[in-house]
Amino acid sequence: MSSRSTSPKTPFGGQATEPRLTRRRLLGGLATIPALFGLSACSPSGEPELPPLGTTGRAALLLPLSGQHAKLGQVMAEAARLGGAVDGPGAEIALHDAGADETSAVAAANRAVEAGANMILGPLFSNQSQAVAAAVGARVPVISFSNNDAIAGRNLYVFGITPLQSAKAVLRFASARGLRRIAVVVPPGAYGEQAVTAARKVAPEFGITLSDPLQATDPGGLVSRLAAASGGRLPDAVYLPAASAGLAPMVDAVKEAGLQVLGSEQWATIPPHQLGALNQAWFAGPDPISFEAFALGLEERIEGEAGVTAGLAFDAANMARLLGRLGQQDPKGLHRSAGFNGVLGPFRFMETGLVDRQLSILEVREGTTILVA
């Protein structure tokens, strides 16, 4: 999972203006914090007055509060608290330690369901999520923070931002800009394989022809390999989804060849001081306007910067609070056609266990990110 982000939130299919966003220029984002932190009198789809706090619904939040990922779990817990109480009298969210393995996660899930939880938010990792769904999925929905869409189904929902969501957003934008011949370059490993599979799945929808995918971790011979993989002629653009250590020199090589560079949501983890090397590249990510306000509020409570994973915890907790107050903490409530709004953007749960998530397109300009679509 990624640990840092720059951004989120536009309506499905909507267009946006081009604000320049940094932590030094907040664009009035602070004024939006009260509306983001907690549920308003109306839900995202406009339902009128919700029942009072704590009158209906109970969800359990399973996070790694012990073990090697405990620090990340604590940050996610703090993010969930921004929308309302976690644990304690009247709280709509009960926090449980998922630990570091499947056994501890299943034990936490069983305790949560026995205590009256109507849905499980988490765990963070796919192996734990599968084990939890096998144990309690017949009784309550499980909303995993994993980004592994292969585990979705049978009351297990994948809430993390997936390679498919990133590929769909950025390839759709590239196609709309007339870039129809695209190459995909990934590092060896599982993420690279998932990114290639995702690009292949969505490319036909947008009239895109993909070159044979390449594995590369440095720019040596990259341009000549791109030409060879594209039938002897360079493509219009190159999709470099992995935010790996060798990304910047590969971006330089692609730009020097006159090609447009495309990136994924993983790029949202890149520290601001390193963005200059990616100038003029387009990448998929949460819309900065909503996320900036959320991140500023969270960073007042933690040491470090807020990331996409924290945004997932905030959005899942507020989704559960909303459904709880509507008396709909069940699959039918999750599948509501109106979907949900969050700091990572609008999203809808699908019958397949996947999430239809609207990501924005950002452009790197002069070391900052610009919202372009």
Legacy VTK file of the C-alpha trace (Angstrom):
# vtk DataFile Version 3.0
C-alpha trace
ASCII
DATASET POLYDATA
POINTS 373 float
0.000 0.000 0.000
1.192 3.505 -0.594
2.060 5.701 2.368
1.823 9.227 1.053
-0.339 11.238 -1.306
-0.807 14.693 -2.744
-4.545 14.656 -3.241
-9.036 13.886 -3.943
-12.863 14.598 -5.015
-14.871 15.369 -8.147
-18.252 13.968 -9.143
-18.364 10.959 -11.483
-17.532 12.046 -15.013
-17.085 15.683 -13.972
-14.472 18.131 -15.186
-12.408 20.352 -12.935
-10.392 23.532 -13.067
-6.607 23.636 -12.722
-5.646 24.753 -9.192
-1.979 24.658 -8.246
-1.650 22.842 -4.926
1.132 22.732 -2.382
1.184 22.635 1.395
2.218 26.296 1.280
-0.793 27.446 -0.734
-3.970 25.937 0.608
-6.483 27.417 -1.854
-8.960 27.991 0.908
-8.877 24.295 1.767
-8.909 25.003 5.484
-12.415 26.358 5.135
-13.646 22.972 3.943
-12.314 21.018 6.925
-15.444 21.195 9.107
-17.555 19.784 6.270
-15.127 16.944 5.645
-14.552 15.911 9.233
-17.796 14.243 10.179
-21.124 13.672 8.507
-23.250 16.653 7.670
-27.011 16.778 8.041
-27.277 15.483 4.469
-25.513 12.500 2.996
-23.429 12.771 -0.215
-26.496 11.884 -2.276
-28.708 14.410 -0.513
-30.729 12.337 1.953
-32.333 14.680 4.513
-31.711 14.624 8.248
-29.780 11.605 9.468
-30.527 9.944 12.800
-28.499 11.333 15.724
-24.991 10.119 16.503
-24.793 6.576 17.853
-28.465 5.686 17.484
-27.953 3.011 14.828
-25.152 0.947 13.357
-21.896 -0.430 14.571
-18.820 -1.170 12.439
-15.445 -2.637 13.390
-12.155 -1.223 12.164
-9.387 -3.852 11.967
-5.912 -2.314 11.709
-2.319 -3.476 12.361
-1.850 -1.823 15.748
0.983 -4.181 16.705
3.856 -5.672 14.731
6.012 -4.088 12.053
3.170 -2.065 10.520
1.871 -0.667 13.813
2.869 2.918 12.986
0.817 2.844 9.788
-2.097 1.314 11.668
-1.999 4.112 14.243
-2.045 6.750 11.482
-5.068 5.058 9.900
-6.804 4.993 13.282
-6.190 8.730 13.718
-7.628 9.324 10.249
-10.794 7.418 11.187
-11.102 9.544 14.350
-11.249 12.741 12.296
-14.804 11.800 11.266
-16.048 10.884 14.736
-15.340 8.884 17.858
-13.589 5.513 17.583
-14.281 3.284 20.585
-15.886 4.473 23.795
-19.537 5.139 24.700
-21.717 5.981 21.717
-18.932 5.441 19.185
-20.060 4.150 15.800
-16.685 2.545 15.066
-14.978 -0.060 17.266
-11.197 -0.344 16.820
-9.528 -3.782 16.889
-5.899 -4.854 16.478
-5.594 -7.128 13.443
-2.024 -7.994 14.407
0.525 -9.243 11.918
-0.929 -12.498 10.583
-4.113 -14.290 9.562
-4.726 -15.853 12.991
-4.700 -12.552 14.849
-6.885 -10.889 12.207
-9.492 -13.673 12.334
-9.558 -13.552 16.135
-10.146 -9.790 16.013
-12.916 -10.186 13.439
-14.678 -12.868 15.486
-14.549 -10.674 18.595
-15.950 -7.744 16.603
-18.881 -9.705 15.176
-19.675 -11.243 18.553
-19.747 -7.716 19.964
-22.356 -6.683 17.397
-20.429 -5.310 14.407
-22.531 -5.135 11.247
-19.539 -4.735 8.952
-15.760 -5.099 9.068
-13.494 -2.306 7.793
-10.102 -3.876 7.048
-7.779 -5.611 7.447
-5.035 -3.877 5.496
-3.374 -6.869 3.845
-4.839 -9.306 1.333
-3.873 -12.532 3.149
-5.513 -11.333 6.364
-8.542 -10.056 4.450
-9.142 -13.399 2.776
-8.882 -15.210 6.102
-11.291 -12.774 7.765
-13.799 -13.071 4.922
-13.661 -16.867 5.156
-14.347 -16.636 8.893
-17.079 -13.985 9.081
-17.988 -13.066 5.493
-21.133 -15.185 5.599
-22.424 -12.928 8.389
-21.092 -9.424 7.624
-19.461 -7.627 4.681
-15.676 -7.228 4.840
-14.215 -4.058 3.294
-10.496 -4.711 2.870
-7.937 -1.913 2.559
-5.885 -4.116 0.226
-5.387 -3.056 -3.402
-5.294 -6.663 -4.652
-8.436 -6.928 -6.764
-7.894 -10.675 -7.222
-9.309 -11.336 -3.744
-12.656 -9.576 -4.336
-15.956 -11.441 -4.124
-18.172 -13.422 -1.730
-18.842 -10.463 0.585
-15.171 -9.366 0.471
-14.731 -5.894 -1.039
-11.396 -4.422 -2.169
-11.357 -0.783 -1.062
-7.722 0.068 -1.845
-6.814 1.970 -5.003
-6.027 -0.745 -7.531
-3.793 -0.845 -10.627
-6.976 -1.181 -12.709
-8.408 2.065 -11.331
-5.187 3.962 -12.094
-4.853 2.511 -15.596
-8.461 3.284 -16.453
-8.168 6.907 -15.370
-4.868 7.806 -17.018
-5.369 5.837 -20.254
-8.826 7.331 -20.719
-7.316 10.813 -20.359
-4.445 10.033 -22.736
-6.867 8.727 -25.351
-8.994 11.863 -25.042
-5.840 13.873 -25.779
-5.246 11.869 -28.964
-2.557 9.506 -27.622
-3.608 6.072 -28.860
-0.295 4.159 -29.200
1.008 3.546 -25.699
3.799 1.463 -24.193
3.858 0.105 -20.644
7.152 -0.169 -18.764
7.207 -1.856 -15.364
9.756 -3.332 -12.947
9.821 -7.099 -12.409
7.437 -8.380 -9.753
3.802 -8.740 -8.803
2.891 -5.049 -9.027
4.325 -4.766 -12.532
2.348 -7.812 -13.647
-0.859 -6.361 -12.174
-0.252 -2.998 -13.867
0.281 -4.649 -17.256
-2.847 -6.770 -16.852
-4.852 -3.677 -15.930
-3.598 -1.671 -18.913
-4.398 -4.527 -21.286
-7.900 -4.799 -19.869
-8.883 -1.152 -20.299
-6.948 -0.170 -23.453
-9.524 -1.506 -25.965
-12.266 0.514 -24.279
-10.442 3.718 -25.214
-9.208 2.710 -28.671
-5.639 2.350 -27.444
-3.068 0.030 -28.997
-0.545 -1.211 -26.449
2.997 -2.180 -27.369
4.465 -5.367 -25.984
5.103 -4.568 -22.283
8.684 -4.041 -21.170
10.388 -4.765 -17.867
12.994 -2.161 -16.961
14.471 -0.528 -13.878
16.893 1.921 -15.564
17.000 4.008 -18.766
19.789 2.064 -20.482
18.606 1.253 -24.002
15.027 2.044 -23.052
14.159 4.182 -26.081
15.459 1.643 -28.583
13.559 -1.109 -26.771
10.390 0.991 -26.909
10.749 1.368 -30.658
11.354 -2.358 -31.126
8.325 -3.244 -28.978
6.178 -0.861 -31.018
6.989 -2.251 -34.442
9.999 -0.041 -35.113
8.174 3.221 -34.421
8.058 5.003 -31.085
4.682 5.123 -29.302
2.788 8.303 -28.475
3.171 7.884 -24.716
4.762 5.628 -22.122
2.972 4.437 -18.975
5.390 4.084 -16.050
3.091 3.080 -13.172
5.673 2.094 -10.528
7.082 4.868 -8.321
10.399 3.021 -8.006
13.863 4.397 -7.306
14.764 4.418 -11.007
11.674 6.327 -12.123
13.224 9.787 -12.614
15.995 8.766 -15.059
13.527 6.682 -17.063
11.163 9.658 -17.245
14.062 11.784 -18.517
14.850 9.265 -21.254
11.218 9.109 -22.381
10.835 12.899 -22.380
14.057 13.375 -24.353
12.569 11.110 -27.015
9.595 13.503 -27.249
7.061 11.134 -25.703
4.365 11.895 -23.147
4.913 10.273 -19.752
1.982 8.709 -17.855
1.928 7.530 -14.231
-0.306 5.812 -11.705
-1.652 6.537 -8.226
1.660 5.212 -6.876
3.189 8.510 -7.942
1.227 10.180 -5.162
3.815 8.720 -2.767
6.643 10.737 -4.343
7.991 13.447 -1.982
7.309 16.986 -3.244
11.018 17.818 -3.545
11.417 15.033 -6.117
8.510 16.055 -8.343
10.613 18.408 -10.489
12.157 15.446 -12.305
8.672 14.445 -13.496
7.751 17.783 -15.052
4.908 17.659 -17.638
4.008 14.056 -16.791
0.361 13.100 -16.210
-0.638 10.674 -13.482
-3.778 9.316 -11.861
-4.473 10.204 -8.255
-6.939 11.610 -5.763
-8.139 15.152 -6.432
-5.958 17.491 -4.356
-8.685 19.876 -3.224
-10.492 17.617 -0.757
-7.427 15.613 0.167
-5.402 18.708 1.033
-7.886 19.756 3.715
-8.000 16.219 5.105
-4.215 15.891 5.109
-3.704 19.182 6.911
-6.152 18.181 9.627
-4.551 14.768 10.077
-1.010 16.096 10.083
-1.846 18.249 13.093
-2.326 14.963 15.002
0.472 12.752 13.673
4.192 12.949 13.056
4.677 12.876 9.303
2.524 13.351 6.233
-0.897 11.922 5.502
-1.078 9.372 2.704
-3.562 7.561 0.537
-3.846 4.716 3.045
-4.966 7.142 5.731
-7.512 8.548 3.297
-8.896 5.043 2.795
-9.439 4.669 6.544
-11.190 8.044 6.773
-13.472 7.339 3.811
-14.349 3.801 4.942
-15.169 4.951 8.473
-17.400 7.775 7.260
-19.116 5.464 4.780
-19.868 3.041 7.632
-21.139 5.870 9.841
-23.488 7.049 7.110
-24.878 3.569 6.445
-25.223 2.951 10.166
-27.348 6.036 10.652
-29.467 5.006 7.676
-29.847 1.493 9.070
-28.174 0.055 5.951
-24.917 -1.547 7.095
-25.317 -4.500 4.760
-24.528 -5.410 1.124
-27.671 -3.662 -0.105
-26.552 -0.441 1.541
-23.043 -0.778 0.128
-24.423 -1.215 -3.395
-26.610 1.881 -3.332
-26.653 3.535 -6.748
-25.806 6.964 -5.350
-22.408 5.726 -4.207
-20.390 7.755 -1.723
-18.164 10.814 -1.649
-14.825 10.816 0.133
-11.529 12.624 0.420
-10.107 10.180 -2.141
-12.932 10.949 -4.544
-16.367 9.485 -5.324
-16.718 5.699 -5.167
-19.283 2.950 -5.626
-19.245 -0.656 -4.432
-20.050 -3.242 -7.107
-21.566 -6.707 -6.857
-18.200 -8.197 -7.881
-16.559 -6.929 -4.683
-14.600 -4.301 -6.598
-14.982 -0.542 -6.178
-15.694 1.874 -9.020
-13.502 4.806 -7.982
-13.211 8.138 -9.788
-9.571 9.249 -9.796
-8.389 12.606 -11.037
-5.577 13.344 -13.484
-2.718 15.455 -12.200
0.102 17.089 -14.130
3.498 17.913 -12.682
4.428 21.518 -13.357
7.418 23.288 -11.831
7.614 20.882 -8.916
3.931 21.026 -7.994
0.842 19.085 -9.077
-1.914 20.611 -11.165
-5.412 19.160 -11.344
-6.188 18.828 -15.070
-9.200 16.491 -15.209
LINES 1 374
373 0 1 2 3 4 5 6 7 8 9 10 11 12 13 14 15 16 17 18 19 20 21 22 23 24 25 26 27 28 29 30 31 32 33 34 35 36 37 38 39 40 41 42 43 44 45 46 47 48 49 50 51 52 53 54 55 56 57 58 59 60 61 62 63 64 65 66 67 68 69 70 71 72 73 74 75 76 77 78 79 80 81 82 83 84 85 86 87 88 89 90 91 92 93 94 95 96 97 98 99 100 101 102 103 104 105 106 107 108 109 110 111 112 113 114 115 116 117 118 119 120 121 122 123 124 125 126 127 128 129 130 131 132 133 134 135 136 137 138 139 140 141 142 143 144 145 146 147 148 149 150 151 152 153 154 155 156 157 158 159 160 161 162 163 164 165 166 167 168 169 170 171 172 173 174 175 176 177 178 179 180 181 182 183 184 185 186 187 188 189 190 191 192 193 194 195 196 197 198 199 200 201 202 203 204 205 206 207 208 209 210 211 212 213 214 215 216 217 218 219 220 221 222 223 224 225 226 227 228 229 230 231 232 233 234 235 236 237 238 239 240 241 242 243 244 245 246 247 248 249 250 251 252 253 254 255 256 257 258 259 260 261 262 263 264 265 266 267 268 269 270 271 272 273 274 275 276 277 278 279 280 281 282 283 284 285 286 287 288 289 290 291 292 293 294 295 296 297 298 299 300 301 302 303 304 305 306 307 308 309 310 311 312 313 314 315 316 317 318 319 320 321 322 323 324 325 326 327 328 329 330 331 332 333 334 335 336 337 338 339 340 341 342 343 344 345 346 347 348 349 350 351 352 353 354 355 356 357 358 359 360 361 362 363 364 365 366 367 368 369 370 371 372
